[in-house]
Amino acid sequence: MNDAVAAVWTKLEATPRRTLTQLFSDGDRLKLLSDRLEWGEEVDRGEMLCDWSKTHLDAELLGLFEELAAAAGFDAKREELFAGAKINKTEDRAAEHTAQRGVGDEASVEEAQALHQRMKMLVDAIHVGALGPVKHLIHIGIGGSALGPALAVDALSRDLALVDVHVVSNIDGVALEAAFAACDPATTMIAIASKTFSTIETMTNAQSALKWLGDNGVSDPGGRVVALTANPDAAVEWGVDETRVLPFPETVGGRYSLWSSIGFPVAVSVGWDDFAEMLAGAAAVDRHFRDTDGAANLPLRAAFADQYYTQLRGCQTRAVFAYDERLGLFPDYLQQLEMESNGKSVTAEGEPVIRPTAPITWGGVGTDAQHAVFQLLHQGTHLIPVDFIASIAPGDDLDPEHHRILLTNCFAQGAALMAGQASDDPARSFAGDRPSATFLCDDLDAATLGALIAFHEHRTFANAVLMGINPFDQFGVELGKAIAKKIEAGGNEFDASTEALLAAAGL
Ligand SMILES: O=P(O)(O)OC[C@H]1O[C@H](O)[C@H](O)[C@@H](O)[C@@H]1O
């Protein structure tokens, strides 16, 4: 940590601790902390009201966090991100997911557009039936090659899916069998999604899916396979026809890859126009993040709140509740984005960190979660900052009563967490002063989903810059994989516990 950053932290630590109720009596908090994020001119609809007034941020803290961002070199790092500089130093590569949305280094944007064009041709060919009848797509991938597609397909294709998509990630055959049971092999395509095209779960599932097609009367199973990868040579070597390999650049990180050919099942499910809208919504947020300075930059402001709670209030988790059934997979998606990016113990310079890094991200769907885990949020001993996400327009066509109750519950929870309630009976008293932020979209359409995801990508990046860490590598997932390989290979000695488990399972 440089001296300038340390000096700002010293000032931040000395800031007074006012309660939320006191802060509300201090001044116009909505003016200071409630803002609209717009999707820009190209996308005609779309705004998200972002309200941090129920957090402990105030004008002094915003000012100090702006100082922190300056001391951490935020502007320069952001410029490097968008310029395609090699900011992922440990892997010696750039992080160019924004170029997939049309914002970034010119050559990278052009390359992304050309690859998208190729992907669009295949998607359109499927939709017009040029590849024979395709009613089902089994998308096989894991981690970043599955979570984004699963979220987007689930969120956007509820009304009408052009093709029925099943995302399978787990090596547990139960997952793949469930997809087989739901698909007719005669009308099923398989997408193998793997940046490296070497992940054992994905390659094993892909083999089994190919076998399933062959065993069930498909004469040319290989002809039904599409590969989505940054390693096209490996896909061709595996046996995928070159014309069905949809590549994406190495500089797009796995958990940032929904916008590349990894988004193929989204386009197949909802159509190219909606996929393009999703990119456009994300691009609008890219431009906001690139062009807005200080606390007016909303992903950066979100990171200020995150840093406040993690560093100054000792919060070890943060919770996200989508009051929208269509965003049921959003917490899962966010967990990988935030925890795999920022769950680190060393700085970007390789020094041990001296402050906590990413909190544990968790969450669920409202109102379900209210009846399950909110007890702890209201009366437990942990302080947990909460994000609420909701849409003004309903996702259903039932009696508007459903959506009214959904939204009123969402807003009531934020109010209750903040206000608390005094009672003579300790078991019935609520301390209150528990923070939340609310993100209220006009409508959960494709552009909004793109914007929402891009907002969180940039929030994650901003947090990383403020903490001085590299959010784009993930070496922490490697050790377990290496040990699994050793076990597979046999003949290795492990600790007594592991040996006993292996013996008990007959392995
Ligand atoms: O896309 P793949 O190369 O198959 O990788 C799939 C996933 O596995 C890895 O273990 C990483 O932790 C993830 O970031 C990645 O998204």
The ligand as a Tripos MOL2 file, in Angstrom:
@<TRIPOS>MOLECULE
LIG
   16    16     1     0     0
SMALL
NO_CHARGES

@<TRIPOS>ATOM
      1 O1        -13.9420  -21.8180  -19.4930 O.co2     1 LIG1
      2 P1        -13.0040  -22.7890  -18.8700 P.3       1 LIG1
      3 O2        -11.6150  -22.6690  -19.4110 O.co2     1 LIG1
      4 O3        -13.5370  -24.1840  -19.0190 O.co2     1 LIG1
      5 O4        -12.9250  -22.4670  -17.3450 O.3       1 LIG1
      6 C1        -14.0400  -22.5570  -16.5260 C.3       1 LIG1
      7 C2        -13.7920  -21.9760  -15.1520 C.3       1 LIG1
      8 O5        -12.8470  -22.7640  -14.4660 O.3       1 LIG1
      9 C3        -11.8100  -22.2290  -13.7160 C.3       1 LIG1
     10 O6        -11.5070  -23.1070  -12.6770 O.3       1 LIG1
     11 C4        -11.9450  -20.8290  -13.2150 C.3       1 LIG1
     12 O7        -12.0180  -20.7750  -11.8240 O.3       1 LIG1
     13 C5        -13.0940  -20.0590  -13.7920 C.3       1 LIG1
     14 O8        -12.7650  -18.7040  -13.8050 O.3       1 LIG1
     15 C6        -13.4270  -20.5170  -15.1790 C.3       1 LIG1
     16 O9        -14.4910  -19.7420  -15.6800 O.3       1 LIG1
@<TRIPOS>BOND
     1     1     2 2
     2     2     3 1
     3     2     4 1
     4     2     5 1
     5     5     6 1
     6     6     7 1
     7     7     8 1
     8     7    15 1
     9     8     9 1
    10     9    10 1
    11     9    11 1
    12    11    12 1
    13    11    13 1
    14    13    14 1
    15    13    15 1
    16    15    16 1
@<TRIPOS>SUBSTRUCTURE
     1 LIG1         1 GROUP 0 **** ****
